Amino acid sequence: MNRRIARTAERATGALEKLVPAIVRRLIRHEIRALHSLWLWVLRRRHQIPEGALAFPYTGPQTAMMYGMLFVSVIETIALALVIPWPVVHRILLVIDVYGVVLILALHAACVVRPHVVGPDGSLRIRYGVLFDLRVPAATIATARVDRRYPDGRLVRVSADGVLDLSVGSQTTVTVELTEPVAFVRPLGARGSARTLRFHVDDPREAVAALTRVRTTPPPVPGSAA
């Protein structure tokens, strides 16, 4: 019986993958993870911050814009409720508008509960909500410095010479040079690699200090006094 259920589930999954394009499936996963992040935000929890790691927020430049979009969406929902006279159409649009408001809040919440992380071993994890997640091993980090730049409006941009810009509010504040390229996945699933990472941190000096401190602090000598 269990084998039949497993086979049925596999067939259903295969059929779904054939019917629904990969990009659509990825967007659906993004929305589900964003809604889960909203729940974490309500509970005041953060996503995958290991013990001993340091978390660095990056939402500063976009907070006002996100709440502005949220306010406009709420006003639009109220206005449509007053203008549209047809009950069925009103209900349909109300559901769509309310879901849009919740999704905007969820996308922002995802950025809040998923900050950048500097691990206790000197590794780096840079994220943007549920849309981007890149882990960088400590051994591949050569240098880190405060470096404010203003790339174009795209979230992820990669130049021909292997420079990745992950901007928030059209700005980056930290540049990390690597000893070798690292692979990453774009929000819609395309893959790439980069040897230089530029990303935004609300407190770039503290983030650079944390990366530098971990890499330059010598390991404790066995048998030495604490």
DRENPA-3360 file (N, C-alpha, C; in nm, 2 decimals, always signed):
BEGIN
1 = MNRRIART = +0.08/-0.12/+0.00/+0.00/+0.00/+0.00/+0.09/+0.13/+0.00 ~ +0.19/+0.13/+0.09/+0.28/+0.24/+0.09/+0.35/+0.27/-0.04 ~ +0.39/+0.16/-0.11/+0.46/+0.17/-0.23/+0.36/+0.23/-0.34 ~ +0.24/+0.18/-0.34/+0.14/+0.24/-0.43/+0.12/+0.39/-0.41 ~ +0.11/+0.43/-0.28/+0.09/+0.57/-0.25/+0.21/+0.65/-0.30 ~ +0.33/+0.59/-0.27/+0.46/+0.66/-0.32/+0.46/+0.68/-0.47 ~ +0.42/+0.57/-0.54/+0.42/+0.58/-0.68/+0.32/+0.68/-0.74 ~ +0.21/+0.68/-0.67/+0.10/+0.77/-0.71/+0.15/+0.92/-0.69;
9 = AERATGAL = +0.22/+0.94/-0.58/+0.27/+1.07/-0.55/+0.38/+1.11/-0.65 ~ +0.46/+1.02/-0.69/+0.57/+1.05/-0.79/+0.51/+1.08/-0.92 ~ +0.40/+1.00/-0.96/+0.34/+1.03/-1.09/+0.27/+1.17/-1.09 ~ +0.20/+1.20/-0.97/+0.14/+1.33/-0.96/+0.24/+1.44/-0.97 ~ +0.35/+1.42/-0.90/+0.46/+1.52/-0.91/+0.52/+1.54/-1.05 ~ +0.54/+1.43/-1.11/+0.59/+1.43/-1.25/+0.49/+1.50/-1.34 ~ +0.36/+1.47/-1.33/+0.26/+1.54/-1.41/+0.26/+1.69/-1.39 ~ +0.27/+1.72/-1.26/+0.26/+1.87/-1.22/+0.38/+1.94/-1.28;
17 = EKLVPAIV = +0.50/+1.87/-1.28/+0.62/+1.94/-1.33/+0.61/+1.96/-1.48 ~ +0.54/+1.87/-1.55/+0.52/+1.88/-1.70/+0.42/+1.99/-1.73 ~ +0.31/+2.01/-1.65/+0.21/+2.10/-1.67/+0.25/+2.24/-1.63 ~ +0.32/+2.26/-1.52/+0.35/+2.39/-1.46/+0.50/+2.42/-1.50 ~ +0.53/+2.53/-1.56/+0.66/+2.57/-1.60/+0.75/+2.58/-1.47 ~ +0.88/+2.56/-1.49/+0.97/+2.57/-1.38/+0.97/+2.71/-1.31 ~ +0.96/+2.81/-1.39/+0.96/+2.95/-1.33/+0.84/+2.97/-1.24 ~ +0.72/+2.92/-1.29/+0.60/+2.93/-1.21/+0.61/+2.86/-1.08;
25 = RRLIRHEI = +0.67/+2.73/-1.08/+0.69/+2.65/-0.96/+0.78/+2.73/-0.87 ~ +0.89/+2.79/-0.92/+0.98/+2.86/-0.83/+0.92/+2.98/-0.77 ~ +0.83/+3.05/-0.84/+0.76/+3.17/-0.79/+0.67/+3.12/-0.68 ~ +0.60/+3.01/-0.70/+0.51/+2.96/-0.59/+0.59/+2.92/-0.47 ~ +0.70/+2.86/-0.48/+0.79/+2.83/-0.37/+0.83/+2.96/-0.30 ~ +0.87/+3.06/-0.37/+0.90/+3.19/-0.31/+0.79/+3.24/-0.23 ~ +0.67/+3.24/-0.28/+0.55/+3.29/-0.21/+0.53/+3.21/-0.08 ~ +0.54/+3.08/-0.09/+0.52/+3.00/+0.03/+0.62/+3.03/+0.14;
33 = RALHSLWL = +0.74/+3.04/+0.10/+0.85/+3.07/+0.20/+0.84/+3.21/+0.25 ~ +0.79/+3.30/+0.17/+0.77/+3.44/+0.22/+0.66/+3.44/+0.32 ~ +0.55/+3.37/+0.30/+0.44/+3.36/+0.40/+0.49/+3.30/+0.53 ~ +0.58/+3.19/+0.52/+0.63/+3.13/+0.64/+0.72/+3.24/+0.71 ~ +0.79/+3.32/+0.64/+0.87/+3.42/+0.70/+0.79/+3.53/+0.77 ~ +0.67/+3.55/+0.72/+0.58/+3.64/+0.79/+0.54/+3.59/+0.92 ~ +0.52/+3.46/+0.93/+0.49/+3.39/+1.06/+0.61/+3.40/+1.15 ~ +0.73/+3.38/+1.10/+0.85/+3.40/+1.19/+0.86/+3.54/+1.24;
41 = WVLRRRHQ = +0.82/+3.63/+1.15/+0.83/+3.78/+1.19/+0.74/+3.81/+1.30 ~ +0.62/+3.75/+1.29/+0.52/+3.77/+1.40/+0.57/+3.71/+1.53 ~ +0.63/+3.60/+1.52/+0.69/+3.53/+1.64/+0.82/+3.59/+1.69 ~ +0.87/+3.69/+1.61/+1.00/+3.76/+1.64/+1.11/+3.65/+1.64 ~ +1.11/+3.57/+1.54/+1.22/+3.47/+1.52/+1.29/+3.50/+1.39 ~ +1.42/+3.45/+1.38/+1.49/+3.47/+1.26/+1.53/+3.33/+1.20 ~ +1.55/+3.33/+1.08/+1.57/+3.20/+1.00/+1.72/+3.16/+1.00 ~ +1.75/+3.05/+1.05/+1.88/+2.98/+1.04/+1.99/+3.08/+1.08;
49 = IPEGALAF = +2.00/+3.11/+1.21/+2.11/+3.19/+1.26/+2.18/+3.09/+1.36 ~ +2.30/+3.03/+1.32/+2.36/+2.93/+1.41/+2.41/+3.00/+1.53 ~ +2.43/+2.91/+1.64/+2.48/+2.96/+1.76/+2.63/+3.01/+1.74 ~ +2.65/+3.13/+1.79/+2.78/+3.19/+1.78/+2.80/+3.28/+1.65 ~ +2.70/+3.27/+1.56/+2.71/+3.35/+1.44/+2.65/+3.50/+1.46 ~ +2.69/+3.59/+1.38/+2.65/+3.73/+1.39/+2.56/+3.76/+1.27 ~ +2.44/+3.82/+1.30/+2.35/+3.85/+1.20/+2.35/+4.00/+1.16 ~ +2.34/+4.04/+1.03/+2.35/+4.17/+0.99/+2.24/+4.21/+0.90;
57 = PYTGPQTA = +2.15/+4.30/+0.95/+2.03/+4.34/+0.87/+2.07/+4.42/+0.75 ~ +1.98/+4.43/+0.65/+2.01/+4.50/+0.53/+1.88/+4.57/+0.48 ~ +1.78/+4.58/+0.56/+1.65/+4.63/+0.51/+1.64/+4.78/+0.52 ~ +1.74/+4.85/+0.57/+1.72/+5.00/+0.59/+1.68/+5.08/+0.47 ~ +1.75/+5.06/+0.36/+1.71/+5.15/+0.24/+1.57/+5.12/+0.18 ~ +1.51/+5.00/+0.21/+1.39/+4.97/+0.15/+1.27/+4.98/+0.24 ~ +1.29/+5.00/+0.37/+1.18/+4.99/+0.46/+1.07/+5.09/+0.43 ~ +1.11/+5.22/+0.42/+1.01/+5.32/+0.39/+0.94/+5.29/+0.26;
65 = MMYGMLFV = +1.01/+5.25/+0.16/+0.94/+5.22/+0.03/+0.84/+5.10/+0.04 ~ +0.88/+5.00/+0.12/+0.79/+4.88/+0.13/+0.66/+4.92/+0.21 ~ +0.68/+5.00/+0.31/+0.56/+5.05/+0.39/+0.48/+5.15/+0.30 ~ +0.55/+5.22/+0.22/+0.47/+5.31/+0.13/+0.39/+5.23/+0.03 ~ +0.44/+5.12/-0.03/+0.37/+5.04/-0.12/+0.25/+4.97/-0.04 ~ +0.28/+4.93/+0.08/+0.17/+4.87/+0.16/+0.06/+4.97/+0.18 ~ +0.09/+5.09/+0.21/-0.01/+5.20/+0.24/-0.09/+5.22/+0.11 ~ -0.03/+5.23/-0.01/-0.10/+5.25/-0.13/-0.19/+5.14/-0.16;
73 = SVIETIAL = -0.14/+5.01/-0.14/-0.23/+4.90/-0.16/-0.35/+4.89/-0.07 ~ -0.34/+4.93/+0.05/-0.45/+4.94/+0.14/-0.55/+5.04/+0.09 ~ -0.50/+5.16/+0.05/-0.59/+5.27/+0.01/-0.66/+5.22/-0.12 ~ -0.59/+5.15/-0.21/-0.65/+5.10/-0.33/-0.76/+5.00/-0.30 ~ -0.74/+4.92/-0.21/-0.84/+4.82/-0.17/-0.96/+4.88/-0.11 ~ -0.95/+4.98/-0.03/-1.06/+5.06/+0.02/-1.14/+5.13/-0.08 ~ -1.06/+5.19/-0.18/-1.13/+5.27/-0.28/-1.21/+5.18/-0.38 ~ -1.15/+5.06/-0.41/-1.22/+4.97/-0.50/-1.35/+4.92/-0.43;
81 = ALVIPWPV = -1.34/+4.90/-0.30/-1.46/+4.85/-0.22/-1.57/+4.95/-0.23 ~ -1.54/+5.08/-0.23/-1.64/+5.19/-0.23/-1.69/+5.21/-0.37 ~ -1.61/+5.19/-0.48/-1.65/+5.22/-0.61/-1.72/+5.11/-0.68 ~ -1.68/+4.99/-0.67/-1.74/+4.88/-0.75/-1.87/+4.84/-0.69 ~ -1.98/+4.84/-0.77/-2.11/+4.81/-0.72/-2.15/+4.66/-0.73 ~ -2.08/+4.58/-0.80/-2.12/+4.44/-0.83/-2.06/+4.36/-0.72 ~ -2.14/+4.29/-0.64/-2.10/+4.21/-0.52/-1.99/+4.10/-0.56 ~ -2.02/+4.03/-0.67/-1.93/+3.92/-0.70/-1.79/+3.97/-0.74;
89 = VHRILLVI = -1.79/+4.07/-0.83/-1.66/+4.14/-0.87/-1.59/+4.20/-0.75 ~ -1.67/+4.26/-0.66/-1.61/+4.32/-0.54/-1.54/+4.22/-0.45 ~ -1.61/+4.10/-0.43/-1.55/+4.00/-0.35/-1.42/+3.94/-0.41 ~ -1.42/+3.92/-0.54/-1.30/+3.87/-0.61/-1.18/+3.96/-0.60 ~ -1.21/+4.09/-0.63/-1.10/+4.19/-0.62/-1.06/+4.21/-0.48 ~ -1.15/+4.20/-0.38/-1.11/+4.21/-0.24/-1.01/+4.10/-0.20 ~ -1.04/+3.98/-0.24/-0.95/+3.87/-0.21/-0.81/+3.89/-0.27 ~ -0.81/+3.94/-0.40/-0.69/+3.96/-0.47/-0.61/+4.07/-0.40;
97 = DVYGVVLI = -0.68/+4.18/-0.37/-0.61/+4.30/-0.31/-0.56/+4.26/-0.17 ~ -0.64/+4.19/-0.09/-0.59/+4.16/+0.05/-0.47/+4.06/+0.04 ~ -0.47/+3.97/-0.06/-0.36/+3.88/-0.07/-0.23/+3.96/-0.12 ~ -0.25/+4.06/-0.20/-0.14/+4.14/-0.25/-0.08/+4.22/-0.13 ~ -0.16/+4.27/-0.04/-0.11/+4.34/+0.08/-0.04/+4.24/+0.17 ~ -0.09/+4.13/+0.19/-0.02/+4.03/+0.27/+0.11/+3.99/+0.21 ~ +0.11/+3.97/+0.08/+0.24/+3.93/+0.01/+0.34/+4.04/+0.02 ~ +0.31/+4.16/+0.00/+0.41/+4.27/+0.02/+0.47/+4.27/+0.16;
105 = LALHAACV = +0.38/+4.25/+0.26/+0.43/+4.25/+0.40/+0.52/+4.12/+0.42 ~ +0.48/+4.01/+0.35/+0.56/+3.89/+0.37/+0.69/+3.90/+0.31 ~ +0.70/+3.96/+0.19/+0.83/+3.98/+0.12/+0.93/+4.07/+0.21 ~ +0.87/+4.17/+0.27/+0.96/+4.25/+0.36/+0.99/+4.17/+0.48 ~ +0.90/+4.10/+0.54/+0.93/+4.02/+0.66/+1.04/+3.92/+0.63 ~ +1.04/+3.86/+0.51/+1.14/+3.76/+0.47/+1.28/+3.83/+0.48 ~ +1.29/+3.95/+0.44/+1.42/+4.02/+0.45/+1.46/+4.05/+0.59 ~ +1.36/+4.07/+0.67/+1.39/+4.10/+0.82/+1.44/+3.98/+0.89;
113 = VRPHVVGP = +1.37/+3.86/+0.87/+1.40/+3.74/+0.94/+1.52/+3.66/+0.88 ~ +1.56/+3.70/+0.76/+1.67/+3.63/+0.69/+1.78/+3.73/+0.67 ~ +1.85/+3.78/+0.77/+1.96/+3.87/+0.75/+2.09/+3.80/+0.69 ~ +2.19/+3.88/+0.66/+2.32/+3.83/+0.63/+2.38/+3.76/+0.75 ~ +2.46/+3.67/+0.74/+2.52/+3.60/+0.85/+2.67/+3.58/+0.84 ~ +2.75/+3.61/+0.94/+2.89/+3.58/+0.95/+2.90/+3.47/+1.05 ~ +2.94/+3.35/+1.01/+2.95/+3.24/+1.10/+3.07/+3.24/+1.19 ~ +3.06/+3.16/+1.30/+3.17/+3.16/+1.39/+3.31/+3.12/+1.33;
121 = DGSLRIRY = +3.30/+3.05/+1.22/+3.42/+3.00/+1.15/+3.47/+3.10/+1.04 ~ +3.40/+3.22/+1.03/+3.44/+3.31/+0.93/+3.37/+3.30/+0.80 ~ +3.28/+3.21/+0.79/+3.20/+3.19/+0.66/+3.10/+3.30/+0.65 ~ +3.05/+3.32/+0.53/+2.96/+3.43/+0.50/+2.84/+3.38/+0.43 ~ +2.72/+3.43/+0.47/+2.60/+3.40/+0.40/+2.52/+3.52/+0.37 ~ +2.51/+3.56/+0.24/+2.44/+3.68/+0.20/+2.31/+3.64/+0.14 ~ +2.20/+3.71/+0.18/+2.07/+3.68/+0.14/+1.99/+3.80/+0.10 ~ +1.88/+3.78/+0.03/+1.78/+3.88/+0.02/+1.64/+3.81/+0.03;
129 = GVLFDLRV = +1.59/+3.81/+0.15/+1.46/+3.75/+0.17/+1.46/+3.60/+0.13 ~ +1.36/+3.56/+0.05/+1.36/+3.43/+0.00/+1.40/+3.42/-0.14 ~ +1.45/+3.53/-0.20/+1.48/+3.54/-0.34/+1.63/+3.50/-0.37 ~ +1.72/+3.52/-0.27/+1.86/+3.50/-0.30/+1.93/+3.45/-0.17 ~ +2.01/+3.35/-0.19/+2.08/+3.29/-0.08/+2.22/+3.23/-0.13 ~ +2.33/+3.29/-0.08/+2.46/+3.25/-0.12/+2.55/+3.23/+0.00 ~ +2.60/+3.11/+0.01/+2.69/+3.07/+0.12/+2.83/+3.07/+0.06 ~ +2.92/+3.14/+0.14/+3.06/+3.16/+0.10/+3.15/+3.09/+0.21;
137 = PAATIATA = +3.22/+2.99/+0.18/+3.31/+2.93/+0.28/+3.42/+3.03/+0.33 ~ +3.46/+3.01/+0.45/+3.56/+3.10/+0.51/+3.69/+3.10/+0.43 ~ +3.73/+2.98/+0.38/+3.86/+2.97/+0.31/+3.86/+3.04/+0.18 ~ +3.75/+3.08/+0.12/+3.75/+3.15/-0.01/+3.75/+3.30/+0.01 ~ +3.73/+3.35/+0.13/+3.73/+3.50/+0.15/+3.87/+3.55/+0.16 ~ +3.90/+3.64/+0.07/+4.04/+3.70/+0.07/+4.04/+3.83/+0.15 ~ +3.95/+3.92/+0.11/+3.94/+4.05/+0.18/+3.80/+4.10/+0.19 ~ +3.77/+4.19/+0.28/+3.64/+4.25/+0.30/+3.66/+4.40/+0.33;
145 = RVDRRYPD = +3.58/+4.48/+0.27/+3.60/+4.63/+0.29/+3.47/+4.70/+0.28 ~ +3.46/+4.81/+0.35/+3.34/+4.90/+0.33/+3.36/+4.97/+0.20 ~ +3.26/+4.97/+0.11/+3.27/+5.02/-0.02/+3.13/+5.05/-0.07 ~ +3.09/+5.18/-0.06/+2.95/+5.22/-0.10/+2.95/+5.24/-0.25 ~ +2.85/+5.18/-0.31/+2.83/+5.19/-0.46/+2.69/+5.20/-0.49 ~ +2.65/+5.25/-0.61/+2.51/+5.26/-0.65/+2.49/+5.20/-0.79 ~ +2.48/+5.07/-0.79/+2.45/+5.00/-0.92/+2.31/+5.03/-0.96 ~ +2.27/+4.98/-1.08/+2.14/+5.00/-1.13/+2.03/+4.94/-1.05;
153 = GRLVRVSA = +1.90/+4.95/-1.09/+1.79/+4.91/-1.00/+1.77/+4.77/-0.99 ~ +1.84/+4.68/-1.06/+1.81/+4.54/-1.05/+1.86/+4.48/-0.92 ~ +1.79/+4.38/-0.87/+1.83/+4.32/-0.74/+1.97/+4.25/-0.76 ~ +1.98/+4.17/-0.86/+2.10/+4.09/-0.88/+2.16/+4.13/-1.02 ~ +2.29/+4.17/-1.02/+2.36/+4.20/-1.14/+2.50/+4.14/-1.14 ~ +2.54/+4.08/-1.25/+2.67/+4.02/-1.26/+2.74/+4.08/-1.38 ~ +2.86/+4.13/-1.36/+2.93/+4.19/-1.47/+3.01/+4.08/-1.54 ~ +3.07/+4.11/-1.66/+3.15/+4.02/-1.73/+3.27/+3.97/-1.66;
161 = DGVLDLSV = +3.33/+4.05/-1.57/+3.45/+4.01/-1.50/+3.42/+3.95/-1.37 ~ +3.30/+3.90/-1.35/+3.27/+3.82/-1.23/+3.24/+3.89/-1.10 ~ +3.18/+4.01/-1.11/+3.14/+4.09/-1.00/+2.99/+4.08/-0.98 ~ +2.95/+4.04/-0.86/+2.81/+4.02/-0.83/+2.76/+4.14/-0.74 ~ +2.66/+4.21/-0.79/+2.60/+4.32/-0.71/+2.46/+4.27/-0.66 ~ +2.45/+4.26/-0.53/+2.32/+4.23/-0.47/+2.28/+4.36/-0.39 ~ +2.20/+4.44/-0.46/+2.17/+4.57/-0.41/+2.04/+4.58/-0.34 ~ +2.03/+4.67/-0.24/+1.90/+4.70/-0.17/+1.89/+4.85/-0.18;
169 = GSQTTVTV = +1.77/+4.89/-0.23/+1.76/+5.04/-0.25/+1.86/+5.10/-0.34 ~ +1.90/+5.02/-0.44/+2.00/+5.06/-0.55/+2.13/+5.10/-0.49 ~ +2.17/+5.03/-0.38/+2.30/+5.05/-0.33/+2.36/+4.93/-0.26 ~ +2.50/+4.93/-0.26/+2.57/+4.82/-0.19/+2.67/+4.90/-0.10 ~ +2.71/+4.83/+0.01/+2.80/+4.90/+0.11/+2.92/+4.82/+0.14 ~ +2.93/+4.69/+0.11/+3.04/+4.60/+0.14/+3.08/+4.53/+0.02 ~ +3.22/+4.52/+0.00/+3.27/+4.44/-0.11/+3.36/+4.33/-0.05 ~ +3.34/+4.21/-0.10/+3.42/+4.10/-0.05/+3.49/+4.04/-0.17;
177 = ELTEPVAF = +3.62/+4.03/-0.17/+3.70/+3.96/-0.27/+3.72/+3.82/-0.23 ~ +3.71/+3.73/-0.33/+3.72/+3.59/-0.30/+3.85/+3.53/-0.37 ~ +3.90/+3.42/-0.32/+4.01/+3.36/-0.38/+3.98/+3.27/-0.50 ~ +3.85/+3.24/-0.51/+3.80/+3.16/-0.63/+3.65/+3.19/-0.65 ~ +3.60/+3.17/-0.77/+3.46/+3.20/-0.79/+3.37/+3.11/-0.71 ~ +3.25/+3.16/-0.67/+3.15/+3.08/-0.60/+3.02/+3.08/-0.69 ~ +2.95/+2.97/-0.69/+2.83/+2.96/-0.77/+2.71/+3.01/-0.69 ~ +2.61/+3.06/-0.76/+2.49/+3.12/-0.70/+2.38/+3.09/-0.80;
185 = VRPLGARG = +2.25/+3.10/-0.74/+2.13/+3.09/-0.82/+2.05/+3.21/-0.81 ~ +2.01/+3.26/-0.93/+1.93/+3.38/-0.94/+1.79/+3.36/-0.89 ~ +1.71/+3.46/-0.86/+1.58/+3.44/-0.81/+1.49/+3.35/-0.90 ~ +1.50/+3.36/-1.03/+1.42/+3.28/-1.12/+1.48/+3.15/-1.16 ~ +1.60/+3.11/-1.10/+1.66/+2.98/-1.12/+1.78/+2.98/-1.21 ~ +1.81/+3.08/-1.28/+1.94/+3.08/-1.36/+2.06/+3.08/-1.27 ~ +2.16/+3.02/-1.32/+2.29/+3.00/-1.24/+2.40/+3.09/-1.29 ~ +2.49/+3.12/-1.20/+2.60/+3.20/-1.23/+2.71/+3.18/-1.13;
193 = SARTLRFH = +2.82/+3.25/-1.15/+2.93/+3.25/-1.06/+3.00/+3.39/-1.05 ~ +3.06/+3.41/-0.94/+3.13/+3.54/-0.92/+3.25/+3.53/-0.82 ~ +3.34/+3.62/-0.84/+3.46/+3.62/-0.76/+3.47/+3.74/-0.67 ~ +3.39/+3.84/-0.70/+3.38/+3.96/-0.62/+3.23/+3.98/-0.58 ~ +3.20/+4.00/-0.45/+3.06/+4.01/-0.40/+3.05/+4.15/-0.35 ~ +2.94/+4.22/-0.40/+2.91/+4.35/-0.34/+2.76/+4.34/-0.29 ~ +2.74/+4.38/-0.17/+2.61/+4.37/-0.11/+2.59/+4.48/-0.01 ~ +2.46/+4.50/+0.03/+2.43/+4.60/+0.13/+2.42/+4.55/+0.27;
201 = VDDPREAV = +2.47/+4.62/+0.36/+2.45/+4.59/+0.51/+2.42/+4.72/+0.57 ~ +2.33/+4.73/+0.66/+2.29/+4.85/+0.73/+2.41/+4.91/+0.81 ~ +2.49/+4.82/+0.87/+2.61/+4.86/+0.94/+2.73/+4.79/+0.88 ~ +2.78/+4.85/+0.77/+2.89/+4.79/+0.69/+3.02/+4.78/+0.77 ~ +3.05/+4.87/+0.85/+3.18/+4.87/+0.93/+3.18/+4.75/+1.03 ~ +3.07/+4.73/+1.09/+3.06/+4.62/+1.18/+3.07/+4.48/+1.11 ~ +3.01/+4.47/+1.00/+3.01/+4.35/+0.92/+3.15/+4.32/+0.87 ~ +3.22/+4.42/+0.82/+3.36/+4.41/+0.78/+3.45/+4.37/+0.89;
209 = AALTRVRT = +3.43/+4.44/+1.01/+3.51/+4.41/+1.13/+3.49/+4.27/+1.17 ~ +3.37/+4.22/+1.16/+3.34/+4.08/+1.20/+3.41/+3.98/+1.11 ~ +3.40/+4.00/+0.98/+3.47/+3.91/+0.89/+3.62/+3.92/+0.90 ~ +3.68/+4.04/+0.93/+3.82/+4.05/+0.94/+3.87/+3.99/+1.08 ~ +3.79/+4.01/+1.18/+3.83/+3.97/+1.31/+3.83/+3.81/+1.32 ~ +3.74/+3.75/+1.26/+3.73/+3.60/+1.26/+3.85/+3.55/+1.18 ~ +3.89/+3.61/+1.07/+4.00/+3.56/+0.99/+4.13/+3.58/+1.04 ~ +4.15/+3.69/+1.12/+4.28/+3.73/+1.17/+4.31/+3.68/+1.31;
217 = TPPPVPGS = +4.20/+3.64/+1.39/+4.22/+3.60/+1.52/+4.29/+3.46/+1.52 ~ +4.41/+3.44/+1.58/+4.47/+3.31/+1.58/+4.40/+3.21/+1.67 ~ +4.40/+3.08/+1.63/+4.34/+2.98/+1.71/+4.40/+2.97/+1.85 ~ +4.32/+2.92/+1.95/+4.38/+2.91/+2.08/+4.48/+2.80/+2.09 ~ +4.59/+2.81/+2.16/+4.69/+2.71/+2.18/+4.64/+2.60/+2.27 ~ +4.65/+2.48/+2.24/+4.60/+2.37/+2.32/+4.68/+2.37/+2.46 ~ +4.60/+2.36/+2.57/+4.66/+2.36/+2.70/+4.69/+2.49/+2.76 ~ +4.66/+2.60/+2.68/+4.68/+2.74/+2.74/+4.57/+2.78/+2.83;
225 = AA = +4.60/+2.87/+2.92/+4.49/+2.91/+3.01/+4.39/+3.00/+2.94 ~ +4.27/+2.99/+2.98/+4.16/+3.07/+2.92/+4.18/+3.22/+2.96;
% end
